Amino acid sequence: MPNDPRAATTLTVAQAARLLEVSETWVRRLRRDGYLPRLPDGRLPIVAAVQGYIRFLQDDERRASKSAATHRLQEAKAEEVRARIAQKYDELMPIEDAEAVLDDLLTTVRARLAGLPAKITSDPATHSRIKQEFHDALAEMTAASKAMVEALRTGAPFPSTPGGGAQRA
């Protein structure tokens, strides 16, 4: 239709895509979503096509939805970064290493205290009493150490200790 008067005021989908600098698929999508009108012959009025595309670009609801989706994506990425940082801190001192340090410390204390009753007194009753006190204290420290390691593993607060030891919030 070379002499068709509508050719000067209407566009094919391909022409509209070139004019709006989008793909033909995008033009069809804009038409499907109601931004662009469709004439019975499938052509698009030029002015209505441009106005419809401007309406699409200015559509507050669409932009708000896109903005909300972008915000959710940013939040998800931030959460992923926080998780990686938390994981990295765990890698700096694995719980198993903390447990080994506590075990080594208790072994050193136990070895150092083992000989003290004999150095303090030669009285068998006093020697026995001091030895029992050291034994009880070491048993309490061992139990507290195990409870603290378990708290580290589970993320629970540190248990109360008689000596007012470390408390984690």
Contacts in CASP RR format, 6 or more apart in sequence:
PFRMAT RR
TARGET T0000
AUTHOR 0000-0000-0000
METHOD contacts of the structure
MODEL  1
MPNDPRAATTLTVAQAARLLEVSETWVRRLRRDGYLPRLPDGRLPIVAAV
QGYIRFLQDDERRASKSAATHRLQEAKAEEVRARIAQKYDELMPIEDAEA
VLDDLLTTVRARLAGLPAKITSDPATHSRIKQEFHDALAEMTAASKAMVE
ALRTGAPFPSTPGGGAQRA
1 7 0 8 1.000
6 39 0 8 1.000
6 41 0 8 1.000
6 43 0 8 1.000
9 45 0 8 1.000
9 46 0 8 1.000
9 47 0 8 1.000
10 39 0 8 1.000
10 43 0 8 1.000
10 44 0 8 1.000
10 45 0 8 1.000
10 46 0 8 1.000
11 19 0 8 1.000
11 43 0 8 1.000
11 44 0 8 1.000
11 45 0 8 1.000
11 46 0 8 1.000
11 49 0 8 1.000
12 42 0 8 1.000
12 43 0 8 1.000
12 44 0 8 1.000
13 24 0 8 1.000
13 27 0 8 1.000
13 28 0 8 1.000
13 42 0 8 1.000
13 44 0 8 1.000
14 24 0 8 1.000
16 27 0 8 1.000
16 36 0 8 1.000
16 44 0 8 1.000
16 49 0 8 1.000
17 23 0 8 1.000
17 24 0 8 1.000
17 26 0 8 1.000
17 27 0 8 1.000
19 46 0 8 1.000
19 49 0 8 1.000
19 50 0 8 1.000
20 26 0 8 1.000
20 27 0 8 1.000
20 49 0 8 1.000
20 50 0 8 1.000
20 53 0 8 1.000
22 30 0 8 1.000
22 53 0 8 1.000
27 36 0 8 1.000
27 44 0 8 1.000
30 36 0 8 1.000
30 52 0 8 1.000
30 53 0 8 1.000
30 56 0 8 1.000
31 37 0 8 1.000
31 38 0 8 1.000
31 44 0 8 1.000
33 56 0 8 1.000
35 52 0 8 1.000
35 53 0 8 1.000
35 55 0 8 1.000
35 56 0 8 1.000
35 59 0 8 1.000
36 44 0 8 1.000
36 48 0 8 1.000
36 49 0 8 1.000
36 52 0 8 1.000
36 53 0 8 1.000
37 44 0 8 1.000
37 45 0 8 1.000
37 48 0 8 1.000
37 49 0 8 1.000
38 44 0 8 1.000
39 45 0 8 1.000
56 62 0 8 1.000
95 149 0 8 1.000
95 152 0 8 1.000
95 153 0 8 1.000
98 149 0 8 1.000
98 152 0 8 1.000
99 149 0 8 1.000
102 145 0 8 1.000
102 148 0 8 1.000
102 149 0 8 1.000
103 145 0 8 1.000
106 138 0 8 1.000
106 141 0 8 1.000
106 142 0 8 1.000
106 145 0 8 1.000
109 138 0 8 1.000
109 141 0 8 1.000
110 138 0 8 1.000
113 134 0 8 1.000
113 137 0 8 1.000
113 138 0 8 1.000
114 134 0 8 1.000
116 130 0 8 1.000
116 134 0 8 1.000
117 126 0 8 1.000
117 127 0 8 1.000
117 128 0 8 1.000
117 130 0 8 1.000
117 131 0 8 1.000
117 134 0 8 1.000
118 127 0 8 1.000
120 126 0 8 1.000
120 127 0 8 1.000
120 130 0 8 1.000
121 127 0 8 1.000
121 130 0 8 1.000
140 162 0 8 1.000
144 159 0 8 1.000
144 161 0 8 1.000
147 158 0 8 1.000
147 159 0 8 1.000
148 158 0 8 1.000
148 159 0 8 1.000
148 166 0 8 1.000
150 156 0 8 1.000
151 157 0 8 1.000
151 158 0 8 1.000
151 159 0 8 1.000
151 168 0 8 1.000
157 167 0 8 1.000
157 168 0 8 1.000
157 169 0 8 1.000
158 165 0 8 1.000
158 166 0 8 1.000
158 167 0 8 1.000
158 168 0 8 1.000
160 167 0 8 1.000
END
